[in-house]
């Protein structure tokens, strides 16, 4: 294969934009996200409706601002992931120009609740999270990245906690347990979901006093992630679309072309082969039974030189080798056959009671 057949010139697949706005209640995330959508509509010259999936009961307050902007909006009150996936299809079919999810946190919470109900769980264990988080990644995050359209979502805020180090004495005994303390804030959604977007904004409601001691509060936007690096790390007070415009203009200015996809799709990762597990289990059982035969006949833990020699001779006669590696390669049916021969040999030795068991075994080989 030629390199030109394998990969294409670096270009963007499209001009779509995806953004997330997180923050505590009252931080201005819904209003700021709406201002962002309106600005994008005008800059990108969009004409089709914005679809709002609302579970915060806040979409009614957006009626005047969207009407003033001349943008048609349709809405659905839902907190089910299946509705999100259906909305993705409307975007892919170009029936809407923007999807606004307010908020994604409640969708995620419902996803967790559904898991607990389906599996009759009261509490989530580490094993449960090991199932749920990859499922969310596959069902939402991966599809979100692939959807062919503009998507904005909000997410509620929560605190991050870290555990202080335990205090110990000179002998290493714990004298005081470390406490869990607040170390930061995050969006209440699974892991890396907020960072799947091109733009990730953290909204904060900050309060203070004016010079003449009057109450003052303002919404502040912290840019946590900007893939264009035009506004990354910046802070905006009472943000509007003009603050976010650089990243939108950057994306709109990218060259668009076909981008080469995967050439090889074979799954090269190791997997759980149930049949192999069963075969290995049966083999293990046969090995334990063989060991039990040696134990029953006093050679399980051969320590004397004579016992070690006798055991080696028996192993060579029954298995055809004294190599542990070669024996480990035998499958369960082979080991089962060898165990039967071993039991017969010990029965013959027990019946004959020879003074020299090794010589007796050698005579059996000659007779055979």
MARROVO-329468 format. One record per residue: residue in one letter; z, x, y of N, C-alpha, C in turn. Coordinates in steps of 0.2 Angstrom, whole numbers, padded with zeros to 4 digits, always signed. Each point is the difference from the previous one (the first is absolute). Layout:
<nodes>
AZXYZXYZXY/...
</nodes>
This chain:
<nodes>
X+0000+0004-0006+0000-0004+0006+0000+0004+0006/X-0004-0002+0005+0000+0004+0007+0006-0002+0004/X+0002+0004+0004+0005-0001+0005-0002-0006+0004/X-0006-0001+0002-0002-0005+0005+0000-0007-0004/X+0000+0000-0006+0000-0006-0004+0008-0002-0001/X+0004+0005+0000+0007-0001-0001+0004-0002+0006/X-0002+0002+0006+0004-0001+0006-0005-0001+0006/X+0002-0004+0005-0004-0001+0006+0003+0003+0006/X-0004+0000+0005+0002+0003+0007+0006-0004+0002/X+0005+0003+0003+0006-0003+0002-0001-0005+0005/X+0002-0006-0001-0001-0006+0005+0005-0005-0002/X+0000-0005+0005+0005-0006-0002-0004-0005-0003/X+0004-0004-0005-0003-0005-0003-0001-0007+0004/X+0004+0000+0005+0000-0006+0005+0004+0001+0006/X+0000-0005+0004+0004+0001+0007+0006-0004+0000/X+0002-0003-0006+0006-0004-0001+0007+0004+0002/X+0004-0004+0003+0007+0003+0001+0006-0004-0003/X+0005+0004-0002+0005-0003-0003+0007+0003+0003/X+0004-0004+0002+0006+0002+0004+0006-0004-0003/X+0006+0003+0001+0007-0003-0002+0004+0001+0006/X+0004-0005+0001+0005+0000+0006+0007-0002-0003/X+0005+0004+0000+0006-0001-0003+0006+0000+0005/X+0006-0003-0001+0005+0000+0004+0005-0006-0001/X+0006+0001+0003+0005-0005-0001-0002-0007+0004/X+0003-0005-0001-0001-0007+0003+0001+0001+0008/X-0005-0002+0003+0000+0000+0008-0003+0006+0002/X-0003+0005-0004-0002+0006+0003-0007-0001+0003/X-0003-0005-0001-0007-0001+0002-0006+0001-0004/X+0002+0001-0007-0006+0002-0004-0005-0005-0001/X+0002-0007+0000-0006-0005-0001-0004-0001+0006/X+0003+0000+0006-0003+0000+0007-0005+0006+0001/X+0003+0006-0002-0004+0006+0001-0006+0000-0005/X+0001-0002-0006-0005+0000-0005-0006-0005+0002/X+0002-0006+0003-0004-0004+0003-0005+0002+0006/X+0004+0004+0004-0004+0003+0006-0005+0005-0003/X+0002+0004-0005-0004+0005-0004-0006-0004-0002/X+0001-0005-0004-0006-0004-0003-0005-0003+0005/X+0003-0002+0006-0004-0003+0005-0005+0006+0003/X+0004+0005+0001-0004+0006+0003-0006+0002-0005/X+0002+0000-0006-0005+0002-0005-0006-0004+0000/X+0001-0007+0000-0005-0005+0000-0005+0001+0006/X+0003+0002+0006-0004+0001+0006-0004+0006-0001/X+0003+0006-0002-0003+0006+0000-0005+0000-0006/X+0001-0003-0005-0004+0000-0006-0005-0006+0000/X+0000-0004+0005-0005-0005+0001+0000-0005-0006/X+0006-0002-0002+0001-0004-0006-0001-0008+0002/X-0002-0004-0005-0001-0007+0002+0003-0005-0005/X+0002+0003-0006+0002-0005-0005+0008-0001+0001/X+0003-0005-0003+0007-0001+0001+0005+0006-0003/X+0006-0001+0003+0005+0004-0003+0004-0004-0004/X+0001+0002-0006+0004-0003-0005+0008+0002+0000/X+0004-0004+0002+0007+0002+0000+0004-0003-0006/X+0003+0004-0004+0004-0002-0005+0008+0001+0002/X+0003-0006+0002+0006+0000+0004+0006-0002-0005/X+0005+0004+0000+0006-0003-0004+0006+0001+0005/X-0001+0002+0006+0005+0001+0005+0001-0006+0005/X-0005-0005-0001+0000-0006+0004-0001+0002+0007/X-0004+0006+0002-0001+0002+0006-0007-0001+0003/X-0005-0002-0005-0007-0001+0002-0001-0005+0006/X+0004-0005+0000+0000-0005+0005+0000+0002+0007/X+0004+0006+0001+0001+0003+0007-0006+0004+0002/X-0004+0001-0005-0006+0004+0002-0006-0004+0002/X+0001-0007-0001-0006-0004+0002-0002+0001+0007/X+0004+0000+0005-0002+0001+0007-0004+0007+0001/X+0003+0005-0002-0003+0007+0001-0007+0000-0004/X+0000-0002-0006-0007+0000-0003-0005-0005+0003/X+0002-0005+0002-0004-0005+0004-0003+0003+0006/X+0005+0003+0004-0002+0003+0006-0006+0006-0001/X+0001+0003-0006-0005+0006-0002-0006-0003-0003/X+0000-0007-0001-0006-0003-0003-0002+0002-0007/X+0006+0001-0004+0000+0002-0007+0002-0006-0004/X-0005-0002-0005+0002-0005-0004+0005+0003-0006/X+0005-0004-0001+0005+0002-0005+0001-0005-0005/X+0001+0002-0006+0002-0005-0005+0006+0003-0004/X+0004-0004-0002+0007+0002-0003+0001-0003-0007/X+0005+0003-0003+0002-0002-0007+0008+0002+0000/X+0004-0004-0002+0007+0002+0000+0002+0001-0008/X+0001+0007-0001+0000+0002-0007+0004+0006-0001/X+0004+0001-0005+0003+0006-0002-0002+0003-0007/X-0006-0003-0002-0002+0002-0007-0006+0005+0000/X+0001+0005-0004-0005+0006+0000-0007-0003-0002/X+0000-0005-0004-0007-0002-0002-0004-0003+0006/X+0004-0003+0005-0004-0002+0006-0002+0006+0004/X+0003+0005+0000-0002+0007+0003-0007+0002-0003/X+0000+0000-0007-0006+0002-0004-0006-0004+0002/X+0002-0007+0000-0005-0005+0002-0003+0002+0007/X+0004+0001+0005-0002+0002+0006-0004+0006+0001/X+0001+0005-0005-0004+0006+0000-0007-0002-0002/X-0001-0005-0004-0006-0002-0002-0004-0003+0006/X+0003-0004+0004-0003-0003+0006-0002+0005+0004/X+0004+0006+0001-0002+0006+0004-0007+0003-0003/X+0001+0001-0006-0006+0003-0004-0006-0004+0001/X+0000-0006+0000-0006-0005+0001-0002-0001+0007/X+0004+0004+0005-0002+0000+0007+0001-0008+0003/X+0005-0003-0003+0001-0007+0003+0005+0000+0005/X+0004+0006+0001+0005+0001+0005-0001+0007+0002/X+0002+0001+0007-0001+0007+0002+0006+0004+0001/X+0006-0004-0001+0007+0004+0000+0004-0004-0004/X+0005+0004-0004+0005-0003-0004+0007+0002+0003/X+0004-0005+0002+0006+0002+0003+0006-0002-0005/X+0004+0004-0003+0005-0002-0004+0007+0001+0003/X+0003-0005+0002+0007+0000+0003+0005-0004-0003/X+0004+0003-0004+0001+0007-0002-0001+0002-0007/X-0002+0006-0001-0001+0002-0007+0006+0001-0004/X+0006+0001+0004+0006+0000-0004+0002-0006-0004/X-0001-0006+0003+0001-0006-0004-0004+0000-0006/X-0006+0002+0000-0005+0000-0005+0003+0004-0006/X+0002+0006+0002+0003+0005-0004+0007-0003-0003/X+0004-0003+0004+0006-0002-0003-0001-0006-0005/X-0005-0004+0001-0002-0005-0005-0003+0003-0006/X-0003+0005+0000-0003+0004-0005+0006+0002-0005/X+0005+0003+0003+0006+0002-0003+0004-0006-0003/X+0000-0005+0003+0004-0006-0002-0004-0003-0006/X-0006+0000+0000-0004-0003-0005+0001+0004-0007/X+0000+0007+0001+0001+0004-0005+0007-0001-0004/X+0005-0001+0005+0007-0001-0003+0000-0007-0004/X-0003-0005+0003+0000-0007-0003-0004+0001-0007/X-0006+0003+0000-0004+0000-0006+0003+0004-0005/X+0004+0005+0001+0004+0004-0005+0007-0001+0000/X+0002-0006+0003+0007-0002+0000+0005+0006+0001/X-0001+0003+0006+0004+0005+0002+0004-0002+0006/X+0007+0002+0000+0004-0002+0006+0000+0006+0005/X+0000+0006-0003+0000+0006+0004-0006+0005-0003/X-0003+0004+0005-0005+0004-0002+0003+0007-0002/X-0002+0003-0006+0002+0006-0002-0006+0005+0002/X+0002+0007-0002-0005+0005+0002-0006-0001-0004/X+0000-0003-0006-0005-0001-0005-0005-0006+0003/X+0004-0005+0003-0004-0005+0003-0004+0002+0006/X+0003+0005+0004-0004+0002+0006-0006+0005-0002/X+0001+0003-0006-0005+0004-0003-0006-0004-0002/X+0001-0007-0001-0005-0005-0002-0003-0003+0007/X+0004-0002+0004-0002-0004+0006-0004+0004+0005/X+0003+0006+0002-0004+0004+0005-0007+0002-0002/X-0001+0002-0006-0007+0001-0002-0004-0006+0000/X+0003-0006-0002-0004-0006+0000-0002-0002+0008/X+0005+0001+0004-0001-0002+0007-0006+0005+0003/X+0000+0006-0002-0005+0005+0002-0007-0002-0002/X+0000-0002-0007-0006-0003-0002-0003-0006+0002/X+0005-0005+0001-0002-0007+0002-0001-0001+0007/X+0004+0004+0004-0001+0000+0008-0003+0006+0003/X+0003+0006-0001-0001+0006+0004-0007+0002-0001/X-0002+0000-0007-0007+0003-0001-0005-0005+0002/X+0001-0006+0000-0005-0005+0002-0001+0000+0007/X+0006+0001+0004+0000+0000+0007-0004+0006+0003/X+0000+0006-0004-0004+0005+0002-0007-0001-0001/X-0002-0004-0005-0007-0001-0002-0003-0006+0004/X+0004-0004+0003-0003-0006+0003-0004+0002+0006/X-0006-0004+0000-0005+0002+0005+0001-0005+0006/X+0005+0002+0004+0001-0004+0006+0006+0003+0004/X+0001-0004+0006+0005+0002+0004+0007-0003-0002/X+0005+0003-0001+0007-0003-0002+0005+0003+0004/X+0005-0004+0003+0006+0002+0003+0006-0004-0003/X+0005+0004-0002+0006-0003-0002+0006+0002+0003/X+0005-0004+0000+0007+0002+0003+0005+0000-0006/X+0005+0004+0002+0005+0000-0005+0007+0001+0003/X+0005-0003-0003+0007+0000+0002+0003+0007-0001/X+0005+0001+0004+0003+0007+0000+0007-0001-0004/X+0001+0006-0003+0007+0001-0003+0002+0007+0001/X+0006+0001-0002+0003+0007+0001-0001+0004-0007/X-0001+0007+0001+0000+0005-0005+0007+0003+0000/X+0002+0001-0006+0007+0003-0001+0000+0007-0004/X+0004+0004+0002+0001+0006-0004+0007+0001-0002/X+0002+0004-0005+0007+0001-0002+0002+0007+0002/X+0006+0000+0003+0003+0006+0003+0002+0004-0006/X+0000+0006+0000+0003+0005-0005+0007-0001-0002/X+0002+0000-0006+0007-0001-0002+0004+0007+0002/X+0006-0001+0002+0004+0005+0002+0004+0003-0007/X+0000+0006-0001+0002+0003-0006+0005+0006+0002/X+0005+0001-0005+0005+0005+0001-0003+0006-0003/X+0004+0006+0000-0002+0006-0002-0002+0000-0007/X+0002-0004-0004-0001+0000-0007-0006-0005-0002/X-0003-0003+0006-0006-0004-0001+0002-0008-0002/X+0006-0002+0001+0002-0006-0001-0001-0005+0006/X-0002-0006-0001-0002-0004+0006+0006-0002+0003/X+0002+0001+0006+0006-0002+0004-0002-0006+0004/X-0006-0001+0002-0002-0006+0004-0007-0002-0001/X-0001-0006-0002-0007-0002-0001-0004-0001+0006/X-0007+0002+0000-0004-0001+0006-0002-0007+0001/X+0000-0002+0006-0002-0007+0002-0007-0001+0001/X-0003-0006-0001-0007-0001+0001+0000-0002+0008/X-0004+0004+0003-0001-0001+0008-0007-0002+0002/X-0001-0004+0005-0007-0001+0002-0003+0006+0003/X-0006+0001-0002-0004+0006+0002-0006-0001+0003/X-0002-0006+0000-0007-0002+0004-0002-0007-0002/X-0006-0002+0002-0002-0007-0001-0007+0001-0003/X-0002-0006-0004-0006+0000-0003-0002-0007-0001/X-0006-0001-0002-0003-0007-0001+0002-0002-0007/X+0002-0007+0000+0003-0002-0006-0006-0002-0005/X-0004+0004-0002-0005-0001-0005-0001+0006-0004/X-0002+0000-0006+0000+0005-0005-0003+0006+0003/X+0004+0006-0001-0002+0007+0001-0005+0001+0005/X-0006+0002-0002-0005+0003+0005-0005-0006+0003/X+0001-0006-0002-0004-0006+0003-0001+0001+0007/X+0005+0001+0005-0002+0000+0007-0004+0006+0002/X-0001+0005-0004-0004+0006+0001-0007-0001-0003/X-0002-0005-0003-0006-0001-0002-0005-0002+0005/X+0002-0001+0006-0004-0002+0006-0002+0006+0004/X-0005-0002+0004-0003+0006+0005+0005+0001+0006/X+0004-0006+0001+0005+0001+0006+0006-0004-0002/X+0006+0004+0000+0006-0002-0001+0005+0000+0006/X+0002-0006+0002+0004+0000+0007+0007-0003-0002/X+0005+0004+0003+0007-0003-0001+0002-0003+0007/X+0002-0006+0000+0002-0003+0006+0008+0000+0000/X+0002+0001+0006+0007+0000+0002+0002-0004+0006/X+0005-0004+0000+0003-0003+0006+0005+0004+0002/X-0001+0003+0006+0005+0004+0003+0003-0003+0006/X+0007+0000+0001+0004-0003+0005+0003+0005+0004/X+0001-0002+0007+0004+0004+0004+0002-0003+0007/X+0001+0004+0005+0002-0003+0006-0005+0003+0006/X-0001-0004+0005-0004+0003+0005+0005+0004+0005/X-0003+0003+0005+0004+0003+0005+0006-0004+0003/X-0002-0006+0001+0005-0005+0003+0004-0004-0005/X+0000+0003-0007+0004-0002-0005-0002-0007-0003/X-0006-0002+0001-0003-0006-0003-0002+0002-0007/X+0000-0005-0005-0002+0001-0006-0008+0001+0000/X-0002+0005-0005-0007+0001+0000-0002+0001-0008/X-0005-0003-0002-0002+0001-0007-0008+0001+0000/X-0002+0004-0004-0008+0001-0001-0002+0002-0007/X-0006-0002-0002-0003+0001-0006-0003+0007+0000/X+0002+0004-0005-0003+0007+0000-0004+0001-0006/X-0006+0003+0000-0004+0001-0006+0000+0008-0001/X+0002+0001-0006+0000+0007-0003-0006+0001-0005/X-0005+0004+0002-0005+0001-0005+0002+0005-0005/X+0001-0003-0006+0002+0004-0006-0006+0003-0004/X-0006-0003+0001-0005+0003-0004-0007-0002+0004/X-0004+0004+0001-0007-0001+0003-0005+0005-0003/X-0004-0003-0004-0005+0004-0004-0005+0004+0005/X-0001-0003+0006-0004+0003+0004+0003+0006+0004/X+0006+0000+0000+0004+0005+0004-0001-0001+0007/X-0002-0006+0003-0001+0000+0007+0006-0003+0004/X+0005-0003-0004+0006-0003+0003+0006+0002-0004/X-0001+0004-0006+0005+0001-0004+0006+0003+0003/X+0006-0003-0002+0007+0003+0003+0001-0003+0007/X-0004-0003+0003+0001-0003+0007+0005-0006+0000/X+0003-0001+0006+0005-0005+0000-0003-0005+0006/X+0000-0006+0000-0002-0005+0005+0005-0005+0001/X+0002-0001+0007+0004-0005+0002-0004-0006+0001/X+0002-0006-0002-0003-0007+0001-0008+0001-0002/X-0001+0002-0006-0007+0002-0002-0005-0006+0001/X-0006+0002+0001-0006-0005+0000-0006+0004-0003/X-0005-0004-0001-0006+0003-0004-0002+0006+0003/X+0000+0001+0007-0003+0006+0003+0004+0007-0003/X+0006-0001-0002+0003+0006-0003-0003+0002-0007/X-0002-0005-0004-0003+0001-0007-0008+0001+0000/X-0003-0002+0006-0007+0000+0001-0003+0007-0003/X+0003+0006+0001-0003+0006-0002-0002+0001-0007/X+0005-0003-0004-0001+0000-0008-0006-0004-0002/X+0000-0006+0004-0006-0005-0002-0006+0003+0002/X-0001+0003+0006-0006+0003+0003-0002+0006-0005/X+0005+0003-0002-0002+0006-0005-0003-0003-0006/X+0003-0005-0003-0003-0002-0006-0007-0003+0001/X-0001-0004+0005-0006-0003+0002-0006+0005+0001/X+0003+0006+0002-0005+0006+0002-0002+0004-0006/X+0003-0001-0006-0002+0004-0006-0007-0002-0003/X-0003+0005-0002-0007-0002-0004+0002-0004-0006/X-0004-0005-0002+0001-0004-0006-0006+0001-0004/X+0001+0002-0007-0005+0001-0005+0003-0002-0006/X-0004+0000-0005+0002+0000-0007+0004+0006-0002/X+0005-0002-0004+0005+0006-0002+0000+0000-0008/X-0001+0006-0003-0001+0000-0007+0007-0002-0003/X+0000-0004-0005+0006-0002-0004+0001+0004-0006/X+0004-0002-0004+0002+0003-0006-0006+0001-0005/X-0001+0006-0003-0006+0001-0004+0003-0001-0008/X+0006+0003-0001+0003+0000-0006+0006-0005+0000/X+0000-0005-0005+0006-0004+0000+0004+0000-0006/X-0002+0005-0004+0004+0000-0007+0007+0001+0002/X+0005-0003-0004+0007+0001+0001+0002+0006-0004/X+0002+0005+0004+0002+0007-0003+0008+0000-0001/X+0003-0005+0002+0008+0001+0000+0002-0002-0007/X+0005+0004-0002+0003-0002-0007+0003-0007+0000/X+0000-0003-0005+0003-0007-0001+0004-0001-0006/X+0003-0006+0000+0005-0001-0006-0005-0003-0006/X-0001+0004-0005-0003-0002-0006+0005-0003-0005/X+0000-0007+0000+0005-0003-0004-0001+0002-0007/X-0006+0000-0003-0001+0002-0007+0003+0007-0001/X-0002+0005+0005+0003+0007-0001+0008+0000+0000/X+0003-0004+0004+0007-0001+0000+0003-0002-0007/X-0004-0005-0002+0002-0003-0007-0001+0005-0005/X-0005+0004+0000-0001+0005-0005+0005+0006+0000/X+0001+0001+0006+0005+0006+0002+0007-0002-0003/X+0002-0007+0001+0006-0003-0002+0001+0001-0008/X-0006-0003-0003+0000+0001-0007+0001+0007-0003/X-0003+0004+0003+0000+0007-0002+0007+0003+0001/X+0004-0002+0005+0006+0002+0002+0005-0003-0006/X-0001-0006-0002+0004-0003-0005-0001+0004-0006/X-0006+0001-0002-0001+0004-0006+0003+0007+0000/X+0000+0003+0005+0003+0007+0001+0008-0001-0001/X+0003-0005+0003+0007-0001-0001+0002-0002-0007/X-0005-0004-0004+0002-0001-0007-0001+0006-0004/X-0004+0005+0001-0001+0006-0003+0006+0004+0001/X+0003+0000+0006+0006+0004+0001+0005-0003-0004/X+0001-0006+0000+0005-0004-0004+0000+0002-0007/X-0006+0001-0003-0001+0002-0007+0003+0007-0001/X-0001+0005+0004+0003+0007+0000+0007-0001+0001/X+0003-0004+0004+0007-0001+0001+0003-0002-0006/X-0003-0005-0003+0003-0003-0006+0001+0005-0006/X-0005+0005+0000+0000+0004-0005+0003+0007+0002/X+0004+0000+0005+0004+0006+0002-0004+0006+0004/X-0006-0002+0002-0004+0005+0003-0002-0002+0008/X+0004-0005+0002-0002-0002+0007+0001+0006+0005/X+0006+0003-0001+0001+0005+0005+0002+0007-0004/X-0006+0002-0003+0001+0006-0004+0002+0006+0004/X+0006+0003-0003+0003+0006+0004-0001+0006-0004/X+0002+0000-0006+0000+0006-0005-0007+0002-0001/X-0001+0006-0001-0006+0003-0001-0004-0003-0006/X+0004-0002-0005-0003-0003-0006-0003-0007+0001/X+0004-0004+0004-0002-0006+0002-0006+0000+0004/X+0000+0005+0005-0006+0000+0004-0006+0002-0003/X+0001+0004-0005-0006+0002-0005-0003-0006-0004/X+0005-0003-0003-0001-0006-0004-0004-0006+0005/X+0003-0001+0006-0003-0005+0004-0007+0002+0002/X-0001+0007+0001-0007+0002+0002-0005-0001-0005/X+0002+0001-0007-0004+0000-0005-0002-0008-0001/X+0005-0004+0000-0001-0007+0000-0005-0003+0005/X+0001+0002+0006-0005-0002+0006-0007+0002-0002/X+0000+0007-0002-0007+0002-0001-0004-0004-0006/X+0004-0002-0005-0003-0003-0006-0002-0007+0002/X+0005-0004+0004-0002-0007+0002-0005+0000+0006/X+0001+0004+0005-0005-0001+0006-0006+0005+0000/X+0001+0005-0005-0006+0005+0000+0000+0005+0005/X+0006+0000+0004+0001+0005+0005+0007+0000+0002/X+0002+0006+0003+0007+0000+0003-0001+0000+0008/X-0006-0001+0003-0001+0000+0007+0003-0007+0003/X+0004+0000+0004+0003-0006+0003-0006-0003+0004/X-0004+0004+0003-0005-0003+0005-0005-0003-0005/X-0002+0002-0005-0005-0003-0005+0003-0007-0002/X+0007+0000-0002+0003-0006-0002+0000-0005+0005/X+0001+0002+0006+0001-0005+0006-0007-0003+0001/X-0005+0003-0002-0007-0003+0001-0001-0006-0005/X+0004+0000-0005-0001-0005-0005+0001-0007+0002/X-0004-0005-0002+0002-0007+0002+0005-0003-0004/X+0002-0006+0001+0005-0004-0003-0002-0001-0008/X-0006-0002-0001-0002-0001-0008+0001+0007-0004/X-0003+0005+0003+0001+0007-0003+0007+0001-0001/X+0005-0001+0005+0007+0002-0001+0003-0005-0005/X-0002-0006+0000+0003-0005-0005-0002+0002-0007/X-0006+0003-0001-0002+0002-0007+0004+0007-0002/X+0001+0004+0005+0004+0006-0001+0007-0002-0002/X+0003-0005+0004+0007-0002-0002+0001-0002-0007/X-0005-0004-0002+0000-0002-0007+0000+0005-0005/X-0004+0005+0001-0001+0006-0004+0007+0004+0000/X+0003+0000+0006+0006+0004+0001+0006-0003-0004/X+0000-0007+0000+0005-0004-0003-0001+0001-0008/X-0006+0000-0002-0001+0002-0007+0002+0007-0002/X-0001+0005+0004+0002+0006-0001+0007+0001-0001/X+0004-0003+0004+0007+0001+0000+0003-0004-0006/X-0003-0005-0002+0002-0004-0006-0001+0004-0006/X-0006+0004+0000-0001+0005-0006+0005+0005+0000/X+0002+0003+0006+0004+0006+0000+0007-0003-0002/X+0002-0006+0002+0007-0003-0001+0000-0001-0008/X-0005-0002-0003+0000-0002-0007+0000+0007-0004/X-0003+0005+0002+0000+0006-0004+0006+0005+0001/X+0003-0001+0006+0005+0004+0002-0001+0008-0002/X-0005+0003+0003-0002+0007-0002+0005+0005+0004/X+0001+0005-0004+0004+0006+0003-0004+0003+0006/X-0007+0000+0000-0004+0003+0005-0005-0005+0002/X+0002-0004+0005-0004-0006+0003-0007+0003+0002/X+0000+0006+0003-0007+0003+0002-0004+0001-0005/X+0002+0003-0006-0004+0001-0006-0002-0006-0003/X+0004-0005+0000-0001-0007-0003-0006-0003+0004/X+0000+0001+0007-0006-0003+0004-0006+0004-0001/X+0000+0006-0001-0006+0004-0001-0003-0002-0007/X+0005-0001-0005-0003-0002-0007-0003-0007+0001/X+0002-0004+0004-0003-0007+0001-0007+0001+0003/X-0001+0005+0004-0006+0001+0003-0005+0003-0005/X+0002+0004-0005-0004+0003-0005-0002-0006-0005/X+0005-0004-0001-0002-0006-0005-0005-0005+0003/X+0001-0001+0007-0005-0004+0003-0007+0003+0000/
</nodes>
